[in-house]
Amino acid sequence: MIKSKTILRFLVLFNLSFFMFSCLSKEGAKSDLEKSYLPMAKGKPGEMVLVMDSVQWKPQDGVGADLYKLVLGKSRGVLPQPEPQFTVTQVIPSGFTSILKQARNVLIVTTFDQNTRESAVLRSFFGKGVIEKLRKEKDKFHFIKYDAWAQGQTVELLFAKDEATLREVLNDPAKQRAIAEPFHDLETKNLQKAINKTYSRVTDKFLRKNMNVSMKLLDGYKVAQNDDNFLWLRHPEQSFDKNIFISRVPYTDQKQFDPEQIIIDRDRLAKQYLYGDPSNQNSFVVTEKLVPVESQNTKVDGRLAIETRGLWKTNNITMGGPFVSYTFTDKSGAYLYYVEGFIFAPGMDKRELVREMEAQLKTFKEID
């Protein structure tokens, strides 16, 4: 006799295989029971499976070229050398197999004006009723679904009535971010889950005692500078050097959140505390001014924060690399925190090093 649990498992897997995006487009999360039968998502951070008709995925003039140039292949934040924010593998809809459905990041792209065999496969993911509904909702251009075919997975459906409309979406900076950020958000959360298992309890205890804050940092960070309301931690390796520093100053006015003021205050701290060469007091860290920094709103420890991404260098131009930082007030509103991670990794790709830094910094919590 077949056990009831086996029957239930078969039914769940059957539904997962055949409901496709007509189910994915519906709002609502899977139950814990449904998720328990899903495999774990596969792939490295930043890897993406792109499901798109090859007719539109043309390297020169297709709408897929715009998608890659403006979103997928564009660097996230400011890096010393261009690096695509996603490592993309494009597949045609009929080639989107059960193995590929376990990818951690899946982007499915279509326009409803195509009449190819592959576009018909794409439309079958929706169902006729869903397509008709989307045609009427002119402001809709994407859906996000988590844990669709695997645990720890982000699936996004990007669509438009025709290629001209999709190009308009892709040329809108706000929509570019809306397309990309759900993948980055889940990547950060997945990375934080891993960090939560291996973070240095010794470093966290030190932070709690000396700065009344908690951060889950990977093992290997050592104290480089420790002053009143300032702490610099270094994690030197043979091929790269990771750094985190925390500053707390009185909060005086809203101007401290202005992007230009944030850089002014950063350079002041860097000149005072961040040396490029320990044996040379005239060697210190500055912000690279030739490449504009990027700023946007986010949240840290549940509070509004300004995220800043840019490049740093030493004033004698012997070292340099990317940084990411967060500026926010304490719970009382009396003080302003500035937490930053910066990296020196010559000859290495830095996208994932910055992602790791971002995930660690966002574990910041003020201790009551």
HELIX and SHEET records of a PDB file:
HELIX    1   1 SER A    4  PHE A   18  1                                  15    
HELIX    2   2 MET A   20  LEU A   24  1                                   5    
HELIX    3   3 ASP A   32  SER A   36  1                                   5    
HELIX    4   4 VAL A   63  LEU A   67  1                                   5    
HELIX    5   5 TYR A   68  LEU A   72  3                                   5    
HELIX    6   6 PRO A   93  GLY A   95  5                                   3    
HELIX    7   7 LEU A  100  GLN A  102  5                                   3    
HELIX    8   8 ARG A  117  PHE A  126  1                                  10    
HELIX    9   9 LYS A  128  LYS A  136  1                                   9    
HELIX   10  10 GLU A  163  LEU A  170  1                                   8    
HELIX   11  11 PRO A  173  THR A  198  1                                  26    
HELIX   12  12 ARG A  201  MET A  211  1                                  11    
HELIX   13  13 GLN A  254  PHE A  257  5                                   4    
HELIX   14  14 PRO A  259  TYR A  273  1                                  15    
HELIX   15  15 ARG A  351  LEU A  361  1                                  11    
SHEET    1   A 5 THR A  87  VAL A  91  0                                        
SHEET    2   A 5 GLU A  47  VAL A  51  1                                        
SHEET    3   A 5 ASN A 105  THR A 111  1                                        
SHEET    4   A 5 THR A 154  ALA A 160  1                                        
SHEET    5   A 5 HIS A 142  TYR A 146 -1                                        
SHEET    1   B 2 VAL A 213  SER A 214  0                                        
SHEET    2   B 2 LYS A 365  GLU A 366 -1                                        
SHEET    1   C 8 LYS A 222  ASP A 227  0                                        
SHEET    2   C 8 PHE A 230  PRO A 236 -1                                        
SHEET    3   C 8 ASP A 241  PRO A 250 -1                                        
SHEET    4   C 8 TYR A 335  PHE A 344 -1                                        
SHEET    5   C 8 GLY A 320  THR A 329 -1                                        
SHEET    6   C 8 ARG A 303  THR A 314 -1                                        
SHEET    7   C 8 ASN A 280  THR A 287 -1                                        
SHEET    8   C 8 TYR A 275  ASP A 277 -1                                        
SHEET    1   D 7 LYS A 222  ASP A 227  0                                        
SHEET    2   D 7 PHE A 230  PRO A 236 -1                                        
SHEET    3   D 7 ASP A 241  PRO A 250 -1                                        
SHEET    4   D 7 TYR A 335  PHE A 344 -1                                        
SHEET    5   D 7 GLY A 320  THR A 329 -1                                        
SHEET    6   D 7 ARG A 303  THR A 314 -1                                        
SHEET    7   D 7 GLU A 294  VAL A 300 -1                                        
END                                                                             
